[in-house]
Amino acid sequence: MPRLPVLGLFVVHAVACAVPPRMCAFESDCGGRASCVAGRCVAHGATAAVDTARRLLFSPVDVVYVGSGEDGRDAVVATLGRKRSASAALLLRFSAPLPPEANLLEAYVLLERASDIDADPTPVALRAGRVLDPWDSGTVSASRRPRVDDSGAPMTRVFLSGPSLVRLDVRELVQRWRRRSGDDFGVAVLAEGESATGVAFALAPVGGTAFAGPRLELYVK
């Protein structure tokens, strides 16, 4: 495989004044008139779009954790939102072909928290960024990493008391892949937080528990 160029700039921030939208994590995030369904607030009595859609799951074709001493393609966990490792990120690339006539209703990256690793209760905010350059897990490192467009994707707050399965909204990214041929370099999972420990997400099986790893979840009609 040809050597990839050294890519110095990692995150490209878009200039924007608006606060990015936020996915719900608990029923209380939706007030008294709605429920939290797959990260969305759905009014009581209404039918969530995902309830009548076809669900598709895809495992990544490449994945690497970058940003600290335990980074690399052999990492067992990805720790995000730790104060002393603010630049840490998880890079994922998927192959998820959809027919042109398919109507994409929702798209999420699914992450599983590593339940056997202690964490402090400080919440961490995660969001997805669009990777702008080609990469592969065999050459990416903390000093050799692709640029990422961090342009205000919806945030997901991760709490110690929250569910172990975490969803990140990537619908706009997937729609862009479908519109622009050759523009799919994957997803970067980024974090904000002042947590001393951050939140650890499983990248490989730990113990005897069931494990599926990071996945792309699509709902289509």
C-alpha positions in Angstrom: 0.0 0.0 0.0 1.4 3.5 -0.9 2.5 5.6 2.0 0.0 8.3 3.0 1.2 11.9 3.3 1.7 13.5 6.6 -1.5 15.4 7.3 -0.7 18.1 9.8 -4.1 19.8 10.5 -6.6 17.6 12.2 -9.8 19.4 12.9 -11.3 22.0 10.6 -13.8 24.1 12.5 -16.7 25.7 10.6 -17.5 29.3 11.6 -21.0 29.3 13.1 -22.8 31.1 15.9 -25.6 28.6 16.4 -25.4 26.0 19.1 -25.4 22.5 17.5 -28.5 20.5 18.1 -28.5 17.9 20.9 -29.8 14.4 20.9 -31.8 13.2 23.9 -30.3 10.8 26.4 -33.2 10.6 29.0 -36.9 11.0 29.0 -36.4 14.2 31.0 -34.6 15.7 28.0 -37.9 15.7 26.1 -40.1 17.4 28.7 -43.5 16.0 29.8 -45.1 15.7 26.3 -42.6 13.5 24.5 -40.4 10.4 24.9 -36.8 9.8 23.9 -36.7 7.2 21.1 -33.3 6.4 19.5 -32.0 9.8 20.5 -35.0 11.7 19.2 -37.9 13.3 21.2 -41.2 11.9 19.9 -44.5 13.3 21.0 -46.7 11.0 23.1 -49.1 9.2 20.8 -47.0 9.8 17.7 -45.2 7.0 15.8 -41.5 7.3 15.5 -40.2 7.2 11.9 -37.8 4.3 12.9 -40.8 2.1 14.0 -41.9 1.7 10.4 -38.5 1.6 8.7 -36.1 -1.1 7.7 -33.1 -1.3 10.0 -29.7 -2.0 8.5 -26.4 -2.5 10.5 -22.9 -2.3 9.1 -19.6 -3.0 10.9 -16.7 -0.7 10.0 -14.2 -1.8 7.3 -11.5 0.1 9.1 -11.2 1.6 12.6 -8.4 3.2 14.6 -8.2 5.2 17.9 -5.8 8.1 17.9 -4.7 10.6 20.5 -2.9 9.0 23.5 -0.5 6.3 24.5 -3.0 3.5 24.0 -3.9 4.5 20.5 -3.6 2.4 17.4 -5.6 -0.2 15.5 -4.9 -2.8 18.2 -6.6 -0.6 20.9 -9.2 -2.5 23.0 -11.0 0.6 24.1 -11.3 4.2 22.9 -11.3 6.8 25.7 -13.0 10.0 24.7 -13.6 13.3 26.6 -10.7 13.0 29.0 -9.4 16.4 29.9 -5.7 15.6 29.3 -6.4 14.0 25.9 -8.7 16.5 24.3 -7.5 15.7 20.8 -8.3 12.0 21.0 -10.6 10.7 18.3 -12.0 7.5 16.9 -11.9 7.1 13.2 -14.4 4.8 11.4 -14.9 3.9 7.8 -17.9 2.0 6.5 -19.1 0.4 3.3 -22.8 0.9 3.3 -24.2 0.9 -0.3 -27.8 2.0 -0.6 -29.9 1.9 -3.8 -30.7 5.4 -5.2 -34.4 5.0 -4.5 -33.9 4.2 -0.8 -35.2 7.0 1.5 -32.8 7.4 4.4 -34.8 8.4 7.5 -32.1 8.1 10.2 -28.4 7.2 10.5 -26.4 6.7 13.6 -23.0 5.5 14.7 -23.5 3.1 17.6 -20.9 2.8 20.3 -20.8 0.5 23.3 -19.5 1.8 26.7 -16.8 -0.4 28.3 -18.7 -1.3 31.5 -15.7 -2.8 33.3 -13.7 0.5 33.3 -14.3 3.0 36.1 -15.3 6.6 35.1 -16.1 9.7 37.0 -19.7 11.1 36.7 -18.8 14.1 34.7 -20.8 13.9 31.4 -19.0 13.9 28.0 -20.4 15.4 24.8 -19.8 13.4 21.6 -20.3 14.4 18.0 -19.4 13.1 14.6 -17.1 14.9 12.1 -16.5 14.2 8.4 -13.1 12.9 7.6 -11.6 14.9 4.7 -8.6 12.8 3.7 -7.9 9.2 2.8 -6.5 7.1 5.7 -5.9 3.6 6.9 -5.4 2.2 10.4 -2.0 0.9 9.5 -0.5 4.3 9.1 -2.6 6.7 11.2 -1.1 7.9 14.5 -1.4 10.8 16.8 1.1 12.7 14.6 -0.2 11.4 11.3 -3.9 11.8 11.1 -6.4 13.1 8.5 -8.2 16.4 8.6 -11.7 16.4 10.0 -14.6 18.8 9.3 -16.1 19.5 12.7 -19.0 21.6 11.5 -21.7 21.4 14.2 -23.2 17.9 14.0 -25.8 17.1 16.7 -24.2 16.3 20.1 -24.9 13.3 22.2 -24.3 13.6 26.0 -22.9 10.5 27.7 -23.6 10.1 31.4 -22.2 7.5 33.7 -25.8 6.6 34.7 -27.0 6.5 31.1 -27.5 3.6 28.7 -24.5 1.5 27.6 -25.4 1.9 23.9 -24.7 5.4 22.7 -26.0 6.8 19.4 -24.4 9.6 17.3 -26.4 11.3 14.6 -24.6 10.9 11.2 -27.6 11.3 8.8 -26.2 14.4 7.1 -22.8 12.7 6.6 -24.4 9.6 5.1 -26.6 11.7 2.8 -23.5 13.5 1.6 -21.8 10.2 0.8 -24.7 9.2 -1.3 -24.7 12.5 -3.2 -21.0 12.8 -3.8 -19.1 9.9 -5.3 -15.6 9.4 -3.9 -16.2 11.7 -0.9 -16.5 9.0 1.7 -13.5 8.9 4.0 -15.4 8.0 7.1 -16.5 9.4 10.4 -14.4 10.8 13.3 -16.0 10.6 16.7 -14.9 13.7 18.7 -15.5 14.7 22.3 -15.9 17.7 24.5 -15.7 17.4 28.3 -13.8 18.2 31.5 -13.8 14.6 32.7 -10.7 13.3 34.5 -11.3 9.8 33.1 -13.3 10.4 30.0 -15.7 7.6 28.8 -14.3 4.3 27.4 -15.9 2.6 24.5 -15.3 -1.0 23.6 -13.5 -1.8 20.4 -12.9 -5.4 21.1 -14.5 -8.1 23.2 -13.8 -7.8 27.0 -14.5 -10.9 29.1 -17.4 -13.2 28.1 -20.0 -10.5 27.4 -21.8 -10.2 24.1 -20.0 -7.6 21.9 -20.8 -6.1 18.5 -18.4 -3.2 18.4 -18.9 0.2 16.6 -21.6 0.0 14.0 -23.4 2.1 11.5 -27.2 1.9 12.0 -29.4 3.0 9.1 -33.2 3.3 8.9 -34.5 3.3 5.4 -37.8 3.0 3.5 
